[in-house]
């Protein structure tokens, strides 16, 4: 059942509420309103806008340990330009459970970034359809998204825009790699820069280095490979690499046949059994950290920060805090390079398999928000050229300069940005607000001919430390992406990425997926840590349990959603 809440519908409720209150002589408060003009496209705040201070509550499923309550330098400018401050809450523990509790409570934050849990808020009638607000009050948002705005529609049955996509940038081009398999620079340097192409290459590098260097300078044992299996990070470090190392794109828990769009729960692909057999082998050889499936996220990052972990299978945004700590201490040779590792050479790493603009995850305005117009205008300022430069580059004269018409980052600022990244972000706010706001991706230029973001080829190379440059040169590469298969080696997926296709809250898939997840998150650690002699039997038991739980029905229903999205995005 659709529970769409629109801006015009909300205004009718407010007006009727005011009329009834007037008739009854009541003294109830009414929501704040804003009749100011819409912001002019590309600019900042217009003089007609209401600039009275307004604090909006904001909830995000993602953590942000460097958040400083908008007291950072960029945050202060945003408040100055819009009058708005955010009172933010970031999920701890299980973010999906937290979102479910909020959606069921009826007490909604003003702004909501719920990622895949947005369906819970839609079903509860907790978020507004933003279509009218965008059309009437957000010219910069309309300009930024252009034709891609249609990819923000919820479904073909319910084409409302409940969330502005903020987890992918419009027009994005990847210039560097942040995933794959990671090895410390000191490992490949000592081994003479061996080819790191298959899991066997990766394993041999770790094993050879560990035989020579069993402990760090304090006698604490070095760790060959650790995995990050704490809660949802299980996907990123443990389960998602299986399809990507066996030639399949990152489509979440399901593999989609490109020609037929038939859907398979990806663990049921026979080749993935062999990937997990390799992890089982790594454990049996003593190369896998035995705490991988019991350690918490903070413990994982602390291990990375200790410099003792030789290898990772993760994304840099997930282990980045640990690596930043190493760089802050000048331990650059214990940082990580990215390698396109697959099960064997017959497969290609699929990190750069193109999706087109993803849509999906983003920022929503709640139905109880006190001033939706002010809120959409706040987001529209961030989507303006001025807002985009501010979020990405910071403040002119403080964080960047314009020399001969070109934005440049002074060396002392850049050094701190790279080598003391956590402290730099907390103080400046640069990068804090991108997942809060619509934004352009890397490689897109503004009207001045400068890039909106600071991730472009010349700056990326400039940002590498000397150790990174040395390793890249040895591999005849300029950036880590040079080591990976390129986008044009793969066809664009017409469904984007299956993991961000909204699932209706009343769909049977919700229950089926939870069953399959419970089984998988129990079984995968079990088979990895088992005696190799027991692996085949345990895997067969796992497959049988999936079938008993209704995996084939889940695959059928997923196929329907994939085909619906393909049709909607045509």
Buried (B, 14 or more C-beta within 10 A) or exposed (E): EEBBBBBEBBBEEEEEBBEEBEEEEEEEEEBBBBEBEBBEBBBBBEEEBBBEEBBBBBBBBEEBEBBBEBEBBBBBBBBEBBBBBBBBBBBEEEBBEBBBEBBEEEEBBBBBBBBBBBBBBBBBBBBBBBBBBBEEBBBBBBBBBEEBBBBBBBBEEBBBBBBBBBBBBBBBEBBBBBBBBBBBBBBBBBBEBEEBBBBBBBBBBBBBBBEEBEEBEEEEEBBBBBBBBBBEBBBBBBBBBBBBBBBBBBBBBBBBEEEEBBBBBBBBBEBBBBBBBBBBBBBBBEBBBEBBBEBEBEBBBBBBBBBBBBBBBBBBEBBBBBBBBBBBEEBBBBBBBBBBBBBBEEBBBBBBBBBBBBBBBBBBBBBBBBBBBBBBBBBBBBBBBBBBBBBBBBBEEEBBEEEEEEBBBBEEBBBBBBBBBBEBBBBBBBBBBBBBBBBBBBBBEBEEEBBBBBBBBEBBBBBBBEBBEBBBEEBEBBBBBEBBBEBEEBEEBBBBBBBBBBBBBEBBBBEBBEBBBEBBBEBBBBBBBBEEEEBEEBBEBBBEBBEEBBBBEBBBBBBEBBBBBBEBBE
